[in-house]
Amino acid sequence: MITFGTVLAWEGDSENAEAWFSKARQRTPLLMPDWRIVRAEADRGGLQAVAVSKTTEKRLAQEQLADVMEGLWPLDCQYCGLSLGRGVPALRVFEQPWGATASLNHLGMCHYPEWTDNDGTHRDNGLGIFKIIRTSEPRLTWTASAARTPQVVLDGMSPVIMMVNTGVESVELAQREDGQWQMTPSYIHRRQGMLPADRALNTVPGLATVSRRGLVVKLGLEEWSSEVSRDMKRLIKQQGGVLLFITSGLAPTQLSEAGLNMALSAPDVVAGWVPLLQGERRWSSSWRGDRG
């Protein structure tokens, strides 16, 4: 019953999977795994269902788990690198001394839900049945979109902004003073000068270019691009740069007004000014973000 339920969840039939798990709890409670399928609230975006371990639920409060689910998008498995498809993924949290990373994996086939400090070697008990057959290397999927919105005002005007989700299948976590964990911006991006969206604007050591490809933004070793209209290209050149937002709330789909709101209000969103190649910044550091 447990195996059948896991297979159904892997195939995306979470309702029937939960029915089989319910039968297993009644008949063989001692054999039940220490994880369950958690569903998102009706009005939340991102991941709609995920398998979560009991340890993860203890360390992430209900609202924090909801935030994590809203910041994850089921594209590629972070163990085998193949598509997650429409199945329920497993949430694996890897804790290190400086923080933790929550990522999505094929449920049962590549990983079972867990909170671990193991790096995924052969000693890792959370590995699934495909632990020997690792067909490709996992890579995080990034997505980017340029936009203008009255929610972001710079010197009394709405500038062109570049929003980037640097890894849709993973989010970073940090431990609070009360021992609970919550989403946090990437340590690397914070070191590069990206600041929470409610702070003063900071210029980061990046570079923006406008070409036939559209808008290209480089920050450290990372590079992202987005299509932009002719009017946007003209405004970016007038601005002398672009306002960059890095956020887990940006969906890997066509940008909508609701998607824009979610991206700008994500708990891990950070912002920074990226100057244009051979351009000068013509905007002051006074800006505001209206999350209304």
Solvent accessible surface area in square Angstrom, and as a share of the most:
residue,aa,sasa,rsa
1,M,73,0.33
2,I,42,0.21
3,T,102,0.59
4,F,98,0.41
5,G,0,0.00
6,T,14,0.08
7,V,50,0.28
8,L,22,0.11
9,A,0,0.00
10,W,87,0.30
11,E,82,0.37
12,G,23,0.23
13,D,49,0.25
14,S,12,0.08
15,E,128,0.58
16,N,78,0.40
17,A,0,0.00
18,E,56,0.25
19,A,49,0.38
20,W,75,0.26
21,F,4,0.02
22,S,43,0.28
23,K,83,0.35
24,A,0,0.00
25,R,107,0.39
26,Q,144,0.64
27,R,169,0.62
28,T,47,0.27
29,P,83,0.52
30,L,171,0.85
31,L,128,0.64
32,M,36,0.16
33,P,34,0.21
34,D,80,0.41
35,W,15,0.05
36,R,111,0.41
37,I,12,0.06
38,V,17,0.10
39,R,114,0.42
40,A,24,0.19
41,E,88,0.39
42,A,114,0.88
43,D,124,0.64
44,R,42,0.15
45,G,22,0.22
46,G,12,0.12
47,L,4,0.02
48,Q,97,0.43
49,A,16,0.12
50,V,0,0.00
51,A,0,0.00
52,V,0,0.00
53,S,3,0.02
54,K,119,0.50
55,T,47,0.27
56,T,0,0.00
57,E,50,0.23
58,K,153,0.65
59,R,91,0.33
60,L,2,0.01
61,A,39,0.30
62,Q,153,0.68
63,E,95,0.43
64,Q,30,0.13
65,L,10,0.05
66,A,17,0.13
67,D,22,0.12
68,V,0,0.00
69,M,6,0.02
70,E,35,0.16
71,G,3,0.03
72,L,1,0.00
73,W,26,0.09
74,P,50,0.32
75,L,66,0.33
76,D,43,0.22
77,C,0,0.00
78,Q,33,0.14
79,Y,15,0.06
80,C,7,0.04
81,G,18,0.18
82,L,89,0.44
83,S,74,0.48
84,L,10,0.05
85,G,49,0.47
86,R,195,0.71
87,G,10,0.10
88,V,8,0.05
89,P,6,0.04
90,A,0,0.00
91,L,0,0.00
92,R,24,0.09
93,V,0,0.00
94,F,49,0.20
95,E,50,0.23
96,Q,51,0.23
97,P,131,0.83
98,W,191,0.67
99,G,10,0.10
100,A,2,0.02
101,T,36,0.21
102,A,0,0.00
103,S,17,0.11
104,L,0,0.00
105,N,3,0.02
106,H,19,0.09
107,L,0,0.00
108,G,4,0.04
109,M,26,0.11
110,C,2,0.01
111,H,5,0.02
112,Y,73,0.28
113,P,5,0.03
114,E,27,0.12
115,W,25,0.09
116,T,19,0.11
117,D,116,0.60
118,N,23,0.12
119,D,90,0.47
120,G,20,0.20
121,T,50,0.29
122,H,169,0.75
123,R,151,0.55
124,D,9,0.04
125,N,151,0.78
126,G,7,0.07
127,L,22,0.11
128,G,4,0.04
129,I,114,0.58
130,F,83,0.35
131,K,105,0.45
132,I,149,0.76
133,I,113,0.57
134,R,110,0.40
135,T,85,0.50
136,S,44,0.29
137,E,126,0.56
138,P,33,0.21
139,R,194,0.71
140,L,87,0.44
141,T,40,0.23
142,W,110,0.39
143,T,24,0.14
144,A,21,0.16
145,S,22,0.14
146,A,14,0.11
147,A,10,0.08
148,R,118,0.43
149,T,5,0.03
150,P,113,0.71
151,Q,33,0.15
152,V,3,0.02
153,V,23,0.13
154,L,0,0.00
155,D,68,0.35
156,G,68,0.65
157,M,107,0.48
158,S,27,0.17
159,P,1,0.01
160,V,0,0.00
161,I,0,0.00
162,M,0,0.00
163,M,0,0.00
164,V,0,0.00
165,N,3,0.02
166,T,37,0.21
167,G,6,0.06
168,V,0,0.00
169,E,0,0.00
170,S,15,0.10
171,V,5,0.03
172,E,64,0.29
173,L,2,0.01
174,A,33,0.26
175,Q,105,0.47
176,R,78,0.28
177,E,188,0.84
178,D,98,0.51
179,G,33,0.31
180,Q,49,0.22
181,W,9,0.03
182,Q,67,0.30
183,M,9,0.04
184,T,20,0.12
185,P,23,0.14
186,S,29,0.19
187,Y,122,0.46
188,I,109,0.55
189,H,8,0.04
190,R,106,0.39
191,R,172,0.63
192,Q,35,0.15
193,G,15,0.15
194,M,1,0.00
195,L,55,0.27
196,P,45,0.28
197,A,14,0.11
198,D,120,0.62
199,R,136,0.50
200,A,74,0.57
201,L,13,0.06
202,N,53,0.27
203,T,64,0.37
204,V,4,0.02
205,P,102,0.64
206,G,13,0.12
207,L,66,0.33
208,A,0,0.00
209,T,39,0.23
210,V,32,0.18
211,S,51,0.33
212,R,241,0.88
213,R,150,0.55
214,G,3,0.03
215,L,0,0.00
216,V,7,0.04
217,V,0,0.00
218,K,97,0.41
219,L,0,0.00
220,G,52,0.50
221,L,188,0.94
222,E,57,0.26
223,E,70,0.31
224,W,5,0.02
225,S,33,0.21
226,S,14,0.09
227,E,156,0.70
228,V,22,0.13
229,S,61,0.39
230,R,195,0.71
231,D,93,0.48
232,M,38,0.17
233,K,53,0.22
234,R,119,0.44
235,L,23,0.11
236,I,0,0.00
237,K,114,0.48
238,Q,104,0.46
239,Q,0,0.00
240,G,0,0.00
241,G,0,0.00
242,V,0,0.00
243,L,0,0.00
244,L,0,0.00
245,F,3,0.01
246,I,13,0.06
247,T,3,0.02
248,S,8,0.05
249,G,2,0.02
250,L,4,0.02
251,A,16,0.12
252,P,40,0.25
253,T,99,0.58
254,Q,170,0.76
255,L,51,0.25
256,S,63,0.40
257,E,136,0.61
258,A,75,0.58
259,G,14,0.14
260,L,16,0.08
261,N,60,0.31
262,M,38,0.17
263,A,0,0.00
264,L,11,0.05
265,S,55,0.36
266,A,8,0.06
267,P,76,0.48
268,D,14,0.07
269,V,7,0.04
270,V,1,0.01
271,A,4,0.03
272,G,0,0.00
273,W,0,0.00
274,V,0,0.00
275,P,35,0.22
276,L,21,0.10
277,L,90,0.45
278,Q,179,0.80
279,G,26,0.25
280,E,132,0.59
281,R,76,0.28
282,R,153,0.56
283,W,31,0.11
284,S,55,0.36
285,S,59,0.38
286,S,77,0.50
287,W,34,0.12
288,R,135,0.49
289,G,39,0.37
290,D,69,0.36
291,R,119,0.43
292,G,108,1.04
